[in-house]
Amino acid sequence: MSGPAPARLGIVTGLAAEADRIARAARGLSDGPLPLVFCSGADAGRAQDGAARLIADGAEGLVSFGIAGGLDPALEPGELVLADAVVTPDGERVASDRGWRNRFLALSQSRQPVTVAAIAGADGPLTTLAAKRALSNATGAAAVDMESHAVARAASAAGVPFLSLRAVADPAARAVPACALSGVGSDGRMRPLPVLRELVLKPWELPALVAVGRDTGAALASLGRVAELVLRAFARG
């Protein structure tokens, strides 16, 4: 007799580059179904709809996977944060799945250091130092993104486990220039022309934009090193 069918994993990202890391990792899987992936285009409302859609399409566990803004000043670009809980914009704390979290930590311990802490969800980007400090003080979270609270809510409503794994891009002590936000399309892919138009109007933002690009690259590299481990940790559950 055959055993039960392997569980299907659903993954929500904000950027196409994050989804690409999952796709590369999934190609290395030897068995089991491929994960379902939804890219929100860095839009919290679309992330909410996408997380619910993944559940409707058969996902039996959800992951919020991607880059984040740092709230803990000790975290440097590229460092990973694994949520023990997600704090929603209305203050609710939703715990991630402990067993799944521990399996991931056991797999990742020799590959990439991971900080276990709360992650805050936001409905819009936090671009100023004041906004980051305020959210840090209100929630105690180590990082913030615009997808994790959607994943936490959808998983809680459906009674399925979830995980949130985020790599810090912009650290707590750095503001995000407005031009950096203009280049993300609804499909999550970067569009350089809107960024260039913004830079023409605000050329002084160029150094900050270069820093954002460098730090985002470090964050994506960290995600690429552990994407396979997220899939393996779920499969072993």
N, C-alpha and C positions, 0 to 999 in steps of 0.2 A: 504494500500500500504506500502511496506517496504521502509525504508530510504536508503540513499546511503551506499555503502559498506564501512566499516572502512578502513582507509588508512594503507598501509603497511610500516613499518619502516625498514630501513637498517642500520646496525651498523658495523663499521670497528674497529677492535682492532689489537694490535701488538702481544699480548701474549694470549695463550690459557687460562691462569688464569683469564684474563680480560673477555674473552668470557664466561667463566664459571659463572661469576657473573651475566651476562645478562641472561644466561640460567636459573639460579635459580630464578631470578626475574620474568622471563616470565612464569614460572610454576605457579606463583601466580595470573596471569591475569585471570579474570573471563570471559572476552569476547574479541572479536577482534582477528585478525590474529596474529600469532607468528612473532616476528621480524626475518628478514633475517640477518645472521651474517657472516662476513668474517674476518678471522684471517690472518694477513699478515706475521707472523713470524718475526716481527720487521724489515721488508724490505720495503723501501719506494716505490720501483718499483712495488712490489706485491700489496701494498696498493692502488696504482693508478689503477691497473688493477681490483682489487677487488671492489673498489668503483664504477667503471663504470659497472661492472658486476651486482652489486646489483640494480643499476638503470635499467639495461636491464631486470632483473628478476622481476621488478615491484615495487621496493621501491619508495615511494612517499615522503620520507624525509630521511636524512642521519645523523648519529651521529659518531663522532670520540670519542672513549671511552677507557680510559686506563690510564697508568701511564705516567709521564713526568719528564724531567729534570727541576729543578728550575733555573730560571734566575734572579728573584727578590730575593735579599738576605733576605727579610723579611719573605719569605715563608718557613715553616718547613715541614719535611716529613709528608705525610698524608693530607696536606691541599689541598683543591679542588680549581681548577681554571676553571671558565666557560668563554669561549671565547666570547667577544663581536665582535672580528674579528680575522681572521687567517692571518698571514703574510707568504706568500709563499717564497721559496728560492730566487726567482727573484725580491722580494720586493713588489709584489702586495698584497694589503690588501682586504680581502673578508669578508664582514660582515656576522655574523650569524643571524638567524631569531629572531627578537626582541620579538615577541609575544611568541614564544616557550620558549625563554630564560626566559622571565618574569614569565611564568607559572611554569617553573621548580624552579625558585627562591622562588615563593610563596609556593610551596609544600615543599621545603627543609629547609625553614628558621628555623623550630623548630627541625630539625634533625641533620644538619651539616652546619657549616659556609662555605660560598662560596665566593671566590674573583672573581670579574668580571674584566677581563683584556684581552689584546691581547695574543694569543698563536702563537709562531713561528713554522713553519714547516721546517724540515731539511731532506736532502736526505741521511744523514749518522749520526751515533751517535756522540754526542758532549761529549768528555771524559775528556777534560782538562779545568782548570779554565780560561785559556786565551781564549779558544774558546767560553766558556759561556759568558764571559765579552764582547767579540767582538760582539756576536749576540745580547746581551742585549742592547749594545750601538747603534747598527745599527737599531734595530726594536722597542725598548721600550717594548718588550713582557715580560710577567711574567714567562713563561714556554716554553718548546720546546719539540716536539715529531716528530715522523717520519710518522704519518698517517694523521694528521689534514689537511695538505695542499692538500693531495690527495682527501680527502672528500670535502673540500671547492671547489676545481676545478671541481670535478664531479657534485656536486650540482649546481654550477653556470652554468655549461654547459647545464644541463638538466632543469634548472629553478625550482628546488625543494628546500625546506628549509633545512638548516643543523644546527647542534649544535656540539660544541666540549667541552667535559667535561673531565678534566684531573686531576689526583691526583699526587702531587709532590712525587717523590721517592728520587732521589739524589738532595740535595739542591744546591743552587748556589755556596756555598763555598766548595763543595766537588767534587773532581775528581772521575771518574769511572775507576776502575782497568780493564786492558785488559782481565783478566781471566773471568770477569763477562759477557763479550760480547760473549765469545766463547760457552756458554752453551745453546743458544737459537736455537732450530731447525726450519726448514722451516715451520713446522706446529704450531709454537709458543709455543711448550712445552719445558721445561727445560731438558737438558741432562747433568748429573753430570760428566760423564767421560771426556769430553773435558775440563771442568773446572779444574778437578783434574790434568790433564796433564799439563795445563798451570801453576798450582800452584807448581808442581814439579820443573818447570823451574824458577818460580818467587815466591818463598815462602814468600817473604816480602809483597806480595799483600794480604795475608790472612786477616789481620785486616780490610783492606778496603772492602774486599769481605763480611766479616761478617756484616759490617755496611750497605752495599748495600742490603743484604738479610733482615736485620731488617727494613730498611726504605721502601723497596718494600712491605714487609708485612703490614706496616702501611698504605701505599698507597692503596693496594688492599682491606684492611678492610674498608677504607673510600668509595671506589667505591661500595663495597658490600652494604653499608648502603643506598646508593642513586640510585642504578641501577633501582629499581622499579619506582622511581620518574621520571626518564627519559622517561620510557615507558608511564606512566600515563600522563605526561605533553604533549607528542605528541598526545596521544589518545584524549585528550580534545581539541586539536586544530581543 
